[in-house]
Structures are given as C-alpha cells and as structure tokens.
Amino acid sequence: MIHLLGVNHLVQRFKAPPGPAEGNLSFSDDQIKFKDAVERAIRELKPDLLAEEDNQECLDKAGAISILRAIHKLVGIRHEFVDPSKRERRAKGYRDYIE
C-alpha cells in the first residue's frame, strides 16, 4: 500500500544552517506540522520507505536540507529521493518547463 503526503517544497526542506546542522535546526510552523505529520504516519503506518519528490542536486542548489532525510536517520527507515537529477532527466528525454 502507498500513502502520500503532499506539501510545498519549502515545507519539506529547510535552509542549511552555517556549520554542522545536527542540533542546530530551526523549523517554521509549517515545517513543524509536516515533521509531526510524518512522525505520526510512521508510528501508525510503519512504512518500509520514505520516498521524496526531490533530489540532492536541487537541495544543494538551494542550500537546503531534507526534513524527511533527517527523520529517516532518526528512525532508521530507508529514504530515497525519487525526483531525477538534471543528468537523469536529459538521459530520459524529459523536457524542462524552462526550455
């Protein structure tokens, strides 16, 4: 069974703080609600995977960190980015909305 949580990218990621991120995180109210909803879903649904429509390339470009990735590290559930990188998009023939 698949369960989806749909959110704005600005809610599922946060700007990387200067220096080490561990213990130095400051979430917005919406990000706290998202984090709480994910943690509640993990307790209730016991998923095997947290899949995220994002990729490391986009996070790096935005200077951001994935909230789901941080949660996955805390609870030990596998995490995967499922949005292809620019290189993967070109290889598959995806057209960018900017083109």
Secondary structure as GFF3:
##gff-version 3
##sequence-region A 1 99
A	DSSP	alpha_helix	9	12	.	.	.	ID=ss1
A	DSSP	beta_strand	13	15	.	.	.	ID=ss2
A	DSSP	alpha_helix	29	45	.	.	.	ID=ss3
A	DSSP	beta_strand	49	52	.	.	.	ID=ss4
A	DSSP	alpha_helix	56	62	.	.	.	ID=ss5
A	DSSP	beta_strand	64	66	.	.	.	ID=ss6
A	DSSP	alpha_helix	67	75	.	.	.	ID=ss7
A	DSSP	beta_strand	78	81	.	.	.	ID=ss8
A	DSSP	alpha_helix	86	92	.	.	.	ID=ss9
###
